[in-house]
Amino acid sequence: MKYILYSAFVVALSYPVFSQSNVVATGGDASGSGGSSSYSVGQIDYANNSGSNGSENQGVQQPYEFFTVSISETEGVIFSLFPNPTQDELVIQTTGDLSGYQFQLTDMNGKLILTEPLVHSETLVDLENLPSATYHLVLMKNEGQVNTYKIVKH
């Protein structure tokens, strides 16, 4: 009798307990000769801590962010763009004869945001007042397109 009451008590208390309850990317059930298991793919919980020196995201999955330097050469002129992704400004470094070169910054819809001639070996493109988004930076020479770069602003 004690065993039945004890079993009923344990079953009654464990009924509302769930191992995980959250929106995840995918998941499923796996079974084999040794038993069965449920699994999920995706982050089930996270915490964001911030202070005066920066912020930290704690969680199961963290994104990797690669900062790239785009380098290209056209007619003896070498172009370097960095950092990408960026937060405030983009640097365009050039070597060679820049006569006739300019850049255009457009949003993903093709709306022209900024256009400037390239006259110095290092040009700073101010992105501070633009919203976080993906932009296109188009290098042009004498109104002809030379190269296009995808710029990510956080």
N, C-alpha and C positions, 0 to 999 in steps of 0.2 A: 504494500500500500504506500509506504514511504517512497519507494522507487517511482511509482506512477505519479504521485504528487510532485516529487522533485522534477521529473521529466516534463510534466505539464507546466511547471513554473519556469523552467529553463526555456522551453519552446515559446511560452507566452512572452517572455522578456526579449528573446532574440528576434521576434517577428519584425519589429520596426527598424532593425539595424540593417543598413546598407553599407557595402564596402566602399562605394564611390557613387556620387551622384553629381554629374556635371556634363556640359556639352563638350564633346571631343570630336576630333576630325574623323575618326573611324574606329571600329572595333569589331569584336565578334566572339565566337565560342570555338574552342578547339578541343577535340577529344581524341583519345587514342587508347591503346590497351592498358596504359597506366592510370587513366582517369580522364577528367575533363577540366578545362579552365576557361575563364573569360578574360579577355584582354581589351585594352583600348590604346589607341595611338593618338596622342595629343596632350597638351598641357592641361592638367586638371586643377591646378591651383598655382597662384603666384602671389608675391608681395612686392610692393614698391616702397623703398625707403629713400628719402631724400633729406639732404642737409645742406649746410652752407658750402661744403666742399664738393658737392656733386650728388648723384643719385645712383641707386643700385636696384636692380631687378633680381629678385630671388624666385626661382621656380624650376620646374622640371626641364623646360626647354628654353634656351636662350638663342636669339638670332645671331648669326655671324654677319659682320659688316665688313666688307672689303673696301679699302680705300685704294683707288686706282689712279694711276698717272697715264693719261692718254698721250701717246707720242705718234706723230705722223710727219711725213716729209712730202712736200709738193714743190717742184721746180727749185730745189736747193734750199727751201725754207723749212726749218724744222719747228714744229709746234708741239708744246707740252702743256697739258691742262691738268690742274690738281688743286685742292683735294676733291675727290669725287667718291662718295657723297660729301656735301659741304653744308655748313650752317649759315655763314655770313658772307664769305667772298670766295671767288674762284680766281685762280691765277693762270694767266695765259703767258707762257714764256716762249719766245721766238728767237731764232737766229737766222740771219740772212737778210736779203733785201725785202722790205715790207711795203714797198710802194704799190698802191692799189689794193692792199688787203684791208678787210674790215670783218667784223663779226656781227651776227644778229642773234639775239636771244628771243626764243619764242616759247609759248606754252605748248602743251600737247595738242591743242586745237589749231595751232598754227598762228595764233594771235601774236603779232610783233610786240615785244616788251621793250627791247633796247637794241640800238644799233650804234656802233662806234668804229672809227677807223683804228687799225693797229699801227701805231707810229713809234712805239718804244719796244725794247726787247722784253719788257715785263709789263703786262696790263692786268690791273685788278678789276674784276667785275663784281660790283656790290650787289649782293642778293639779300641783304639783311631785311629789307622791307617787303620782300616777296613772300607769299605763303609757302608752306612746305608742300612740295609737289615735284614732278618730273618735268624738266625743261629740255629744249633742244638748243644747242649752240651751233650755229652754222657759220663756218669760215667761208669767206667769199673773196674773190679777186676780180676786180673790174666787172662787178655785177654777175659774175658766174660762180656757182657753188663749187667749193673745193672739197670740203669735208663737213660732216655733221656728227656731233657728239651728244649723247644723252647725259644730262646732268641731273643728279638727285639732290634736292635741297630738303634738309630736315628742319 
